């Protein structure tokens, strides 16, 4: 009887300990999200890596900021040194004993390095063909590209994103993927200047609906523009609702950021002017994603517009 009582007491204590640990982890995760969500959004604007992906990877890789790598080396994403790494190093048991991991002076540096790691390493470039909102595609893509050896890696990321509604941080943000140096040199024009042309060696960046764009000049191609603004060619095509490159006549508007989901205030609707006017032309004119216009107006993909057809833009 006494032995049974001891076993029951031990079981109760173990269950209580597990419950407390679960509560502690839940609290730690929420605190982590509160602490780093703004930084994740900032990195999304800088590089195009979805904030939900950054937060989910940070939560998983760092144990919500409580892992040894995170607390002692500010490494929130489990990024190993690699041959090209010239920064500080720390050693930690992982797949093999005492593997080399990158060490940072502050968490900010870890988040920036994570974004650059995904954006500029060749094996991850296909991720940037995906929409910011396609979090499942990003999760499976990270696993397929070899970010982690855990066979359940994508599933774990998806669960974190859904459990904590991390996609809310991906919404309503225009993604700016030009490098800091390029943006500093660029002239950002106010919206009321968006129809002015300025062809010179120093390219002017305009804004339509708060989205950065340029006007093409003779000789421009999507590849050449992508190179100038540090974009992937497929990414630039996606920003402009294209699957394949088209000829760029001088004066063609080219967006170098993702267009928005709705038009500017005061532009609630548009009346189609002529038969044959395409949805993409309207999308480019108002800096609104084609998919958003289709969804808002319940249009089937590829449908032909007709004269005087009314389209809701917001």
C-alpha positions in Angstrom: 0.0 0.0 0.0 2.8 2.4 1.0 4.6 1.6 -2.3 1.5 2.3 -4.3 1.1 5.6 -2.5 4.7 6.5 -3.4 4.2 5.6 -7.0 0.9 7.6 -7.2 2.6 10.6 -5.6 5.5 10.4 -8.1 3.1 10.2 -11.0 1.2 13.3 -9.8 4.5 15.2 -9.3 5.7 14.2 -12.8 2.4 15.3 -14.4 2.4 18.6 -12.5 6.0 19.2 -13.6 5.1 18.5 -17.2 2.1 20.9 -17.0 4.3 23.6 -15.6 6.9 23.1 -18.3 4.2 23.3 -21.0 2.9 26.6 -19.5 6.5 27.9 -19.3 7.1 27.1 -23.0 3.8 28.6 -24.0 4.7 31.8 -22.2 8.2 31.8 -23.6 6.9 31.5 -27.1 4.4 34.3 -26.8 7.1 36.5 -25.2 9.4 35.6 -28.1 6.9 36.6 -30.7 6.1 39.9 -28.9 9.8 40.7 -28.7 10.9 39.8 -32.2 7.8 40.3 -34.4 8.8 43.9 -35.4 12.3 42.7 -36.3 10.9 39.9 -38.4 8.7 42.3 -40.3 11.6 44.6 -40.8 13.6 41.8 -42.3 10.7 40.8 -44.5 10.7 44.3 -45.9 14.4 44.3 -46.4 14.8 40.8 -48.0 11.4 39.3 -48.8 11.7 36.4 -46.2 8.2 36.1 -44.7 8.0 37.3 -41.1 6.0 34.2 -40.2 8.8 32.0 -41.5 11.5 33.9 -39.6 9.5 33.8 -36.3 8.6 30.1 -36.7 12.2 29.1 -37.4 13.4 31.3 -34.5 10.9 29.7 -32.1 11.8 26.2 -33.3 15.6 26.5 -33.6 16.2 28.5 -30.5 13.5 26.9 -28.2 11.8 30.4 -28.0 15.2 32.0 -27.3 16.1 29.6 -24.5 18.6 27.3 -26.2 22.3 27.4 -25.4 23.1 28.7 -28.9 20.6 31.6 -28.4 21.6 32.5 -24.9 25.3 32.3 -25.2 25.9 33.0 -28.9 22.8 34.9 -30.0 22.3 32.3 -32.7 18.6 32.0 -33.0 18.5 30.0 -36.3 21.0 27.2 -35.8 23.2 28.5 -38.6 26.5 26.6 -38.8 29.8 28.3 -39.7 30.4 27.1 -43.2 33.5 27.8 -45.2 32.7 31.4 -46.0 32.0 32.5 -42.4 34.6 35.0 -41.1 32.8 36.0 -37.9 32.9 34.8 -34.3 32.4 31.0 -33.7 31.0 28.8 -31.0 31.0 25.0 -30.8 28.1 22.9 -29.9 27.0 19.2 -30.1 24.5 18.8 -32.9 24.4 16.1 -35.7 28.0 15.5 -34.7 30.0 16.4 -31.6 31.3 20.0 -31.2 30.1 21.4 -34.6 31.0 25.0 -35.5 28.1 27.5 -35.3 28.0 31.2 -36.0 28.2 33.5 -33.0 26.8 37.0 -32.9 27.1 40.0 -30.6 23.4 40.6 -30.5 20.1 39.0 -31.7 19.6 41.6 -34.4 22.7 40.3 -36.2 21.4 36.8 -36.1 18.1 37.8 -37.6 19.8 39.8 -40.4 22.2 36.9 -41.1 19.3 34.5 -41.3 17.6 36.6 -43.9 20.7 37.0 -46.0 21.5 33.3 -45.6 18.2 32.4 -47.2 18.2 35.2 -49.8 21.7 34.9 -51.1 22.5 31.1 -50.9 21.8 29.5 -54.2 20.0 26.5 -52.8 17.2 28.7 -51.3 16.6 30.9 -54.4 13.5 28.9 -55.5 11.8 30.0 -52.3 11.6 33.6 -53.6 9.4 32.4 -56.5 6.7 31.8 -53.9 4.3 34.4 -52.6 5.0 35.9 -49.2 1.7 34.4 -48.0 2.5 30.8 -49.1 3.9 29.8 -45.7 3.4 26.1 -46.4 5.4 26.3 -49.6 8.2 28.1 -47.7 8.2 25.5 -45.0 8.3 22.5 -47.3 10.9 24.4 -49.5 13.2 25.0 -46.5 13.1 21.3 -45.7 13.6 20.3 -49.4 16.6 22.6 -49.6 18.2 21.0 -46.6 17.9 23.6 -44.0 17.4 20.9 -41.3 17.8 17.1 -41.1 14.6 16.6 -39.0 12.1 14.8 -41.3 9.3 16.6 -39.5 10.8 20.1 -39.9 8.3 21.5 -42.3 5.3 20.1 -40.3 6.7 21.6 -37.0 7.1 25.0 -38.7 3.6 24.9 -40.1 2.2 24.0 -36.7 3.9 26.9 -35.0 2.7 29.3 -37.7 -0.9 28.1 -37.4 -0.9 27.8 -33.6 0.3 31.3 -33.0 -1.3 32.9 -36.1 2.1 34.1 -37.3 0.8 34.9 -40.8 -0.7 38.0 -39.3 2.7 39.5 -39.5 3.0 38.8 -43.3 -0.1 40.9 -44.2 -0.4 44.6 -45.1 3.4 45.1 -45.6 5.0 46.1 -48.9 8.1 44.1 -49.3 11.2 46.2 -50.1 13.9 44.0 -51.5 16.4 46.6 -52.8 19.7 46.7 -51.0 20.2 49.5 -48.4 22.8 51.1 -50.6 20.6 51.2 -53.6 17.7 52.7 -51.7 19.9 55.4 -50.2 21.0 56.4 -53.7 17.5 56.3 -55.1 15.2 59.3 -55.2 11.8 58.2 -53.7 9.2 60.5 -55.3 5.8 61.3 -53.7 2.7 59.7 -55.1 1.6 62.7 -57.0 4.7 62.5 -59.1 4.0 59.0 -60.2 3.3 59.7 -63.8 6.5 61.8 -64.4 9.3 60.3 -66.5 12.9 60.7 -65.6 15.3 58.8 -67.8 18.9 59.2 -66.7 21.8 57.1 -65.7 20.7 57.6 -62.0 17.4 55.9 -62.0 14.5 57.5 -60.2 12.3 55.3 -58.1 8.7 56.4 -58.1 5.7 55.3 -56.0 2.3 54.2 -57.0 -0.1 53.3 -54.2 2.9 53.3 -51.9 4.7 50.7 -54.0 8.2 51.4 -55.5 8.4 51.3 -59.3 10.6 52.5 -62.1 9.9 53.3 -65.8 11.9 51.3 -68.3 14.3 52.8 -70.7 15.6 51.5 -74.0 17.6 48.3 -73.6 16.0 47.3 -70.3 15.0 43.7 -69.7 13.6 42.0 -66.6 17.0 40.4 -66.1 18.9 43.7 -66.2 16.4 45.4 -63.9 16.5 42.5 -61.4 20.3 42.7 -61.4 20.3 46.4 -60.7 17.8 46.1 -57.8 19.2 42.9 -56.2 16.2 40.8 -57.1 15.7 37.4 -58.5 14.3 37.6 -62.1 11.4 35.3 -61.2 10.7 37.5 -58.2 10.6 40.6 -60.4 8.2 38.9 -62.8 5.9 37.9 -59.9 5.9 41.5 -58.6 4.5 42.5 -62.1 2.1 39.6 -62.5 4.0 37.8 -65.2 5.1 34.2 -65.6 7.5 34.9 -68.5 9.4 38.0 -69.5 7.9 40.3 -72.1 9.5 43.1 -74.1 9.9 46.3 -72.2 9.1 49.3 -74.3 10.5 52.6 -73.0 8.2 54.1 -70.4 6.8 50.7 -69.2 6.1 50.7 -65.5 8.0 48.0 -63.6 7.3 47.3 -60.0 10.3 46.5 -57.8 8.2 45.6 -54.8 5.1 43.5 -54.3 2.0 45.3 -55.3 -0.7 45.8 -52.7 -4.0 44.0 -52.2 -6.1 47.1 -52.7 -5.9 50.5 -54.3 -5.3 53.8 -52.6 -8.1 55.5 -50.7 -10.5 57.2 -53.0 -10.0 54.6 -55.8 -12.7 52.3 -54.8 -13.6 51.1 -58.3 -12.7 51.3 -61.9 -14.8 51.3 -65.0 -13.3 49.4 -68.0 -12.7 51.9 -70.7 -12.4 49.7 -73.8 -13.0 46.1 -74.8 -9.7 44.3 -74.8 -8.3 46.2 -71.8 -6.6 43.5 -69.7 -6.8 42.9 -66.0 -3.0 43.0 -65.8 -3.0 46.5 -67.4 -5.4 47.7 -64.7 -3.4 45.9 -62.0 -0.2 47.7 -63.1 -2.0 51.1 -63.4 -3.2 51.0 -59.8 -0.4 48.9 -58.2 -2.9 46.2 -57.1 -2.2 42.5 -57.4 -4.2 40.8 -60.2 -5.1 38.0 -57.8 -6.7 40.5 -55.4 -8.8 42.1 -58.1 -10.0 38.7 -59.3 -10.9 37.7 -55.8 -12.6 40.9 -54.9 -14.7 40.8 -58.1 -15.2 37.0 -58.1 -13.5 36.8 -61.6 -12.3 33.6 -63.1 -8.6 33.5 -64.1 -8.1 34.7 -67.7 -11.6 36.1 -68.1 -11.9 38.8 -70.8 -13.1 42.2 -69.6 -15.8 44.2 -71.4 -16.3 47.9 -71.9 -18.0 49.7 -68.9 -17.5 46.6 -66.7 -17.2 47.8 -63.1 -14.3 46.5 -61.0 -13.9 47.0 -57.3 -10.3 47.9 -56.3 -10.7 48.1 -52.5 
